[in-house]
Amino acid sequence: MKRLLPLTALLLAGCDLAPAYHRPGLPAPATLPSGGIYPAANATTNASDIAWQDFFVDAALRQVIGEGLANNRDLRVALANVQQARAQYRVQRADLLPTIGASAGATYARASSDVTRPGVDRTSHIYSVDAGFSAFEIDLFGRVRNLTKAALDQYLATEEGARATRITLIAEIASAYLTMAADQDQLRISQGTLESFRQSLDLTTAQFQHGVISELEVKQAQTNYEQARYDIAALQTQIARDQNALNLLVGTTVSQDLLPTGLTDRVFTLAQLPAGLSSDVLLQRPDVLQAEDQLKAQYANIGAARAAFFPQISLTALAGTLSTGLSGLFDHGNYTYQVAPTASQTIFDFGRNAANLRYAKASRDAALATYEKAIQTAFREVADALAQRGTIDEQLRARASRVDAAGAAYKLSDARYRSGVDPFLTSLDAQRTFYAAQQNLVQTRLDAASNLVELYRALGGGLRSK
């Protein structure tokens, strides 16, 4: 036991040649945009602290998202990648400890015409049982430890990648759901407008037949009517595509009772999200954490590459028992042991180790740039979402006011046309303007709803359970 103490102390005091990791400085402004066109600061919590089940308040949408998290194939691939990385880490971690094996053997030998006893055959039996380990590397310079650390960081990075995939999936399902709801509204508007255009076409046709107006007015009315017919057919196709896209994201066919019927007078998400936060909130986004874990792994790889310049020390140790008789195999005095330490040092490798070290350092530099780019991308995504958030209410008010004005103008122009004050073209233009204004309002409502979903995703929300 006393002889093992110095060896234990030597092992515990082993060198770690990896450079010390310090989180790089934030390569983006210290705070997220606030003021001006951006919404005023109202940060009392982080978006990542808001469970997605709380953010999406519509029960049907929550159920669809839940089915997507259970069935989406891309998410299954991401989770399988996590399992692979975990297994690879455990394989590498096993090198920190010796692999102990046991063996048992028996040797039977027969020799003829023993010189001491001519004409007499001699038979010998040897039995043995051994246990021990072979070529276990004593990690004085941290090569195995750093490889294990790198494998752990890669595993953690893969876990964060799976979390990022889940957040993206939640946002994509919600966006697809909202898009389908908006297209349903557009379809209803087109169907209602088609009826209005049909009435105008019937009126002008009748007036033409009685010689009140020319054929030009009839063709102008028919132009609007045919455009609405086309819009209805195109929207029906688009809604079918929306459903196909939603089914693909969810990974199964969404039941009819869960499909959206429209955006109007329906609340899908919370009305507000935290704004004016410190940029440090971006450091908790899964994609940023993934890039940081990959950066840490490259630091550990540098340590492993540096350790390759130093001697590699390994130890083989066996202990067992040996006997010429099976019955006495475990008797006292038959104990055997063998200890065989070895050390090897590369003399000439023609630059292999140096090249591996340069590769590790270059990989670290690339991982650092990737990490900084991930933060800058996250900042831009949040800033863009906040920019739209700051003006979207004004856009909605303007669109709604335009619909009211266009509707009133259409009624007035139609009445003036029927009374013979204005030409039909004035009524036709007002009708087209009213139609376009309604379509634009639906699109702006979709932009507002999608903006909240994007802001929630960009701020790192989406995974915490209730």
C-alpha positions in Angstrom: 0.0 0.0 0.0 2.8 2.4 0.8 4.3 1.9 -2.6 1.0 2.9 -4.2 0.9 6.3 -2.5 3.6 8.0 -4.5 2.0 6.6 -7.7 -1.4 7.9 -6.7 0.0 11.3 -5.9 1.7 11.4 -9.3 -1.5 10.5 -11.0 -3.5 13.2 -9.2 -0.9 15.8 -10.0 -0.9 15.0 -13.7 -0.5 18.0 -16.0 -3.3 19.6 -18.0 -1.9 21.2 -21.1 -5.2 22.6 -22.4 -5.4 26.4 -22.5 -7.7 27.8 -19.8 -11.2 28.6 -21.2 -12.7 32.0 -20.5 -16.0 33.0 -22.1 -15.3 35.5 -24.9 -16.6 39.0 -24.6 -20.0 39.8 -26.1 -19.5 40.7 -29.8 -22.8 42.7 -29.8 -24.3 45.8 -28.0 -24.7 45.3 -24.3 -28.5 45.8 -24.4 -31.2 45.0 -26.9 -32.7 47.9 -28.9 -35.3 50.0 -27.0 -37.0 53.3 -27.7 -37.7 55.0 -31.0 -39.5 52.5 -33.2 -38.6 49.8 -30.8 -41.0 48.9 -27.9 -40.3 50.5 -24.6 -38.4 48.4 -22.0 -40.8 46.3 -20.0 -38.6 43.4 -18.9 -39.8 41.7 -15.8 -38.9 38.2 -16.8 -37.1 36.3 -19.6 -38.9 34.7 -22.5 -37.1 31.5 -21.7 -39.0 31.4 -18.3 -42.3 31.4 -20.1 -43.4 27.8 -20.9 -44.6 27.3 -24.5 -47.9 26.0 -23.1 -48.4 29.4 -21.4 -47.3 31.4 -24.4 -49.6 29.7 -26.8 -53.0 30.2 -25.2 -55.1 28.6 -28.0 -56.0 25.0 -26.9 -56.1 23.6 -30.4 -52.7 25.1 -31.3 -51.2 23.8 -28.1 -52.4 20.3 -28.9 -51.0 20.5 -32.5 -47.6 21.6 -31.1 -47.6 18.7 -28.6 -48.3 16.2 -31.4 -45.4 17.7 -33.4 -43.0 17.4 -30.5 -44.0 13.7 -30.2 -43.9 12.8 -33.9 -41.6 15.2 -36.0 -38.9 13.2 -37.7 -36.3 15.9 -37.7 -36.7 16.1 -33.9 -36.3 12.3 -33.7 -33.0 12.6 -35.7 -31.8 15.3 -33.3 -32.6 13.2 -30.3 -30.9 10.1 -31.9 -27.8 12.3 -32.4 -27.9 13.1 -28.7 -27.9 9.4 -27.9 -25.0 8.8 -30.2 -23.0 11.6 -28.7 -23.7 10.3 -25.2 -22.5 6.9 -26.2 -19.3 8.2 -27.7 -18.6 10.2 -24.6 -19.0 7.1 -22.4 -16.7 5.2 -24.7 -14.0 7.9 -24.4 -14.6 8.2 -20.7 -13.9 4.5 -20.2 -10.2 5.2 -21.2 -9.7 7.0 -17.9 -9.9 3.7 -16.0 -8.2 0.4 -16.8 -10.1 -2.4 -18.5 -9.9 -5.4 -16.2 -10.1 -8.8 -17.6 -9.8 -12.3 -16.3 -8.6 -15.5 -17.9 -8.3 -19.2 -17.0 -6.2 -21.8 -18.7 -5.0 -25.3 -18.6 -1.9 -26.8 -20.3 -1.4 -30.5 -20.9 2.0 -31.8 -22.1 3.2 -35.3 -22.8 6.8 -36.1 -23.4 8.1 -39.6 -24.5 11.3 -41.4 -23.4 12.3 -39.3 -20.4 16.1 -39.4 -20.3 16.1 -40.1 -16.6 13.7 -43.0 -17.0 14.1 -44.4 -20.5 11.0 -45.9 -22.1 8.6 -44.1 -19.7 6.4 -41.3 -21.0 6.0 -38.1 -18.9 2.8 -36.1 -18.6 2.5 -32.6 -17.0 -0.6 -30.5 -16.1 -0.5 -26.7 -15.5 -3.6 -24.8 -14.4 -3.8 -21.0 -14.1 -6.2 -18.2 -13.3 -5.2 -14.5 -13.9 -6.9 -11.1 -13.6 -5.5 -7.7 -14.5 -5.2 -5.0 -17.1 -3.1 -4.5 -20.2 -1.5 -1.4 -21.6 -3.5 1.1 -19.4 -2.3 4.6 -20.2 -1.1 6.6 -17.2 -2.5 10.0 -18.1 0.3 12.2 -16.7 0.0 14.9 -19.4 -3.8 14.9 -19.7 -4.2 13.5 -23.1 -7.0 11.1 -22.2 -8.6 13.6 -19.8 -8.8 16.2 -22.5 -10.1 13.8 -25.1 -12.8 12.9 -22.6 -13.5 16.6 -21.9 -13.8 17.2 -25.6 -16.3 14.3 -26.0 -18.3 15.6 -23.1 -18.5 19.1 -24.6 -19.5 17.7 -27.9 -22.2 15.7 -26.2 -23.5 18.8 -24.4 -23.4 20.7 -27.7 -25.5 18.0 -29.3 -28.0 18.2 -26.5 -28.3 22.0 -27.0 -28.7 21.4 -30.7 -31.6 19.1 -30.0 -33.1 21.9 -27.8 -32.7 24.4 -30.6 -34.4 22.0 -32.9 -37.3 21.7 -30.6 -37.7 25.5 -30.2 -37.5 26.0 -34.0 -40.1 23.2 -34.5 -42.5 24.9 -32.1 -42.1 28.2 -33.9 -42.5 26.6 -37.3 -45.6 24.7 -36.4 -47.1 27.9 -34.9 -46.2 29.9 -38.0 -47.7 27.3 -40.3 -50.8 27.2 -38.2 -51.2 30.9 -38.3 -50.6 31.0 -42.0 -53.3 28.5 -42.7 -55.7 30.6 -40.4 -54.9 33.7 -42.4 -55.5 32.0 -45.7 -58.9 30.8 -44.4 -59.7 34.4 -43.8 -58.5 35.4 -47.2 -60.7 32.7 -48.8 -63.8 34.0 -47.0 -63.1 37.6 -48.1 -62.6 36.4 -51.7 -65.9 34.4 -51.6 -67.8 37.3 -50.2 -66.2 39.7 -52.7 -67.1 37.2 -55.5 -70.7 37.5 -54.7 -70.5 41.3 -54.7 -68.7 41.3 -58.0 -71.3 38.9 -59.4 -74.1 41.3 -58.4 -72.3 44.1 -60.2 -71.8 41.9 -63.3 -75.5 41.0 -63.3 -76.5 44.6 -62.9 -74.2 45.9 -65.7 -75.3 43.0 -68.0 -78.9 43.9 -67.5 -78.2 47.6 -68.1 -76.3 46.7 -71.3 -79.1 44.6 -72.6 -81.5 47.5 -72.1 -79.1 49.9 -73.9 -78.3 51.9 -70.8 -74.6 51.3 -70.8 -72.0 50.1 -73.2 -70.3 46.7 -73.3 -67.2 48.2 -71.8 -68.7 48.5 -68.4 -69.8 44.8 -68.6 -66.3 43.7 -69.4 -64.9 45.8 -66.6 -67.3 44.2 -64.2 -66.4 40.8 -65.5 -62.7 41.5 -65.0 -63.2 41.9 -61.3 -65.5 38.9 -61.1 -63.0 36.6 -62.8 -60.1 37.9 -60.6 -62.1 36.9 -57.5 -62.8 33.5 -59.1 -59.1 33.0 -59.6 -58.3 34.1 -56.1 -60.7 31.6 -54.6 -59.2 28.7 -56.6 -55.7 29.8 -55.8 -56.5 30.1 -52.1 -58.1 26.7 -52.0 -54.9 25.3 -53.4 -52.8 27.2 -50.9 -54.9 26.1 -48.0 -54.4 22.5 -49.1 -50.6 23.2 -49.3 -50.8 24.8 -45.8 -52.3 21.7 -44.4 -49.7 19.5 -46.1 -46.9 21.6 -44.6 -48.5 21.5 -41.2 -48.9 17.7 -41.4 -45.2 17.4 -42.3 -44.1 19.5 -39.4 -46.3 17.7 -37.0 -45.3 14.3 -38.3 -48.8 13.0 -38.6 -52.2 14.1 -40.1 -53.7 16.8 -38.0 -57.3 16.1 -37.3 -59.9 18.3 -38.9 -61.3 19.6 -35.6 -57.8 21.0 -34.7 -57.2 22.9 -38.0 -57.6 26.7 -37.8 -60.6 28.4 -39.2 -59.3 32.0 -39.3 -57.3 34.7 -37.5 -60.2 37.1 -36.9 -61.5 37.4 -33.3 -59.2 34.5 -32.1 -56.2 34.8 -29.7 -53.4 32.4 -30.3 -50.5 33.8 -28.1 -49.8 36.1 -25.2 -50.2 39.7 -26.2 -46.8 40.9 -25.0 -43.2 39.6 -24.4 -40.3 41.1 -22.4 -38.4 43.8 -24.2 -35.5 46.0 -23.3 -33.4 43.2 -21.9 -29.7 42.9 -21.6 -28.0 41.1 -24.5 -26.8 38.5 -22.0 -30.2 36.8 -22.4 -28.9 35.7 -25.8 -26.2 33.6 -24.2 -28.9 31.3 -23.0 -30.2 30.5 -26.4 -29.6 26.8 -27.2 -27.9 27.5 -30.5 -25.5 29.9 -28.7 -24.9 27.4 -26.0 -24.2 24.8 -28.6 -21.6 26.9 -30.3 -20.0 27.6 -26.9 -19.8 23.9 -26.0 -18.2 23.2 -29.3 -15.7 26.0 -28.6 -14.8 24.4 -25.2 -14.3 21.0 -27.0 -11.7 22.6 -29.2 -9.8 24.0 -26.2 -9.7 20.4 -24.8 -8.5 19.1 -28.2 -5.5 21.5 -28.0 -4.6 20.0 -24.7 -4.7 16.5 -26.1 -2.6 17.6 -29.1 0.0 19.2 -26.8 0.2 16.0 -24.7 1.2 14.0 -27.8 4.6 15.7 -27.6 5.4 14.0 -24.3 6.1 10.4 -23.5 3.2 8.0 -23.3 3.4 5.8 -20.2 1.3 2.6 -19.9 1.1 -0.1 -17.3 0.2 -3.8 -17.6 -0.5 -5.7 -14.4 -1.6 -9.3 -13.8 -2.3 -11.2 -10.7 -3.3 -14.9 -10.4 -2.5 -18.3 -9.3 -0.6 -21.2 -10.9 -0.6 -24.9 -10.0 0.2 -28.3 -11.5 -2.9 -29.7 -9.9 -6.5 -28.4 -10.3 -7.3 -29.2 -6.7 -4.5 -27.1 -5.4 -5.0 -24.1 -7.8 -6.0 -21.8 -5.0 -3.8 -23.1 -2.3 -1.5 -20.7 -0.4 1.8 -20.2 -2.0 0.6 -20.5 -5.6 0.0 -16.7 -6.0 1.7 -15.0 -9.0 1.8 -11.4 -10.2 3.4 -9.4 -13.0 3.8 -5.6 -13.3 5.2 -4.2 -16.6 5.3 -0.4 -17.0 6.4 0.9 -20.3 7.2 4.4 -21.7 7.4 5.4 -25.3 8.5 8.7 -26.9 8.3 9.6 -30.5 11.7 10.8 -31.8 10.9 11.7 -35.4 7.3 12.0 -36.7 8.1 14.4 -39.6 5.9 17.1 -38.2 2.8 15.0 -37.5 2.3 16.2 -33.9 3.1 19.8 -34.8 0.5 19.7 -37.6 -2.1 18.1 -35.3 -1.5 21.0 -32.8 -1.8 23.6 -35.5 -5.0 21.9 -36.7 -6.4 22.0 -33.1 -5.6 25.7 -32.7 -7.2 26.5 -36.1 -10.3 24.5 -35.2 -10.4 26.5 -31.9 -10.2 29.8 -33.9 -13.0 28.6 -36.2 -15.2 27.6 -33.3 -14.6 31.0 -31.7 -15.7 32.8 -34.8 -18.8 30.5 -35.1 -19.7 31.3 -31.5 -19.4 35.0 -32.0 -21.4 34.7 -35.2 -24.1 32.8 -33.4 -24.4 35.7 -30.9 -24.5 38.3 -33.6 -27.1 36.4 -35.5 -29.2 36.0 -32.4 -28.9 39.8 -31.7 -30.0 40.6 -35.2 -33.0 38.2 -35.1 -34.2 39.7 -31.8 -33.6 43.3 -33.0 -35.5 42.7 -36.2 -38.4 41.2 -34.3 -38.4 44.1 -31.8 -38.4 46.6 -34.7 -41.5 45.1 -36.2 -43.1 44.7 -32.7 -42.6 48.4 -32.1 -44.7 49.5 -35.1 -47.1 46.6 -35.7 -49.9 48.0 -33.7 -49.8 51.2 -35.7 -49.8 49.2 -38.9 -52.8 47.3 -37.7 -54.7 50.5 -36.8 -53.8 52.0 -40.2 -54.9 48.8 -42.1 -58.2 48.6 -40.2 -58.9 52.3 -40.7 -58.2 51.8 -44.5 -60.7 49.0 -44.6 -63.4 51.2 -42.9 -62.6 54.0 -45.3 -62.5 51.8 -48.4 -65.8 50.1 -47.4 -67.5 53.5 -46.9 -66.1 54.8 -50.2 -67.4 51.7 -52.0 -70.9 52.1 -50.6 -71.0 55.8 -51.6 -69.6 55.2 -55.1 -72.0 52.4 -55.7 -75.0 54.5 -54.6 -73.8 57.4 -56.8 -73.4 55.0 -59.7 -76.9 53.6 -59.3 -78.3 57.1 -59.1 -76.4 58.0 -62.3 -74.1 60.6 -60.7 -70.8 58.8 -61.2 -69.6 56.5 -64.0 -69.3 52.7 -63.3 -65.5 52.9 -63.4 -65.5 54.9 -60.1 -67.6 52.2 -58.4 -65.4 49.5 -59.9 -62.2 51.1 -58.6 -63.8 51.5 -55.1 -64.8 47.9 -55.1 -61.3 46.8 -56.0 -59.8 49.0 -53.4 -62.1 47.7 -50.7 -61.2 44.1 -51.7 -57.4 44.8 -51.5 -57.8 46.7 -48.2 -59.4 43.6 -46.6 -56.7 41.3 -47.9 -54.0 43.7 -46.6 -55.5 43.8 -43.2 -55.5 40.0 -43.0 -51.8 39.9 -44.0 -51.0 42.5 -41.3 -52.8 40.5 -38.7 -50.7 37.5 -39.8 -47.5 39.6 -39.6 -48.5 40.7 -36.0 -49.2 37.1 -34.8 -46.1 35.7 -36.5 -43.9 38.5 -35.1 -44.8 37.4 -31.6 -43.9 33.8 -32.4 -40.6 34.9 -33.9 -39.7 37.1 -31.0 -40.5 34.3 -28.5 -38.2 32.0 -30.5 -35.4 34.5 -30.9 -35.4 35.2 -27.2 -34.9 31.5 -26.4 -38.4 30.6 -25.2 -40.2 27.4 -25.9 -39.0 24.5 -23.8 -39.6 25.0 -20.1 -42.6 23.0 -18.9 -45.3 24.3 -16.7 
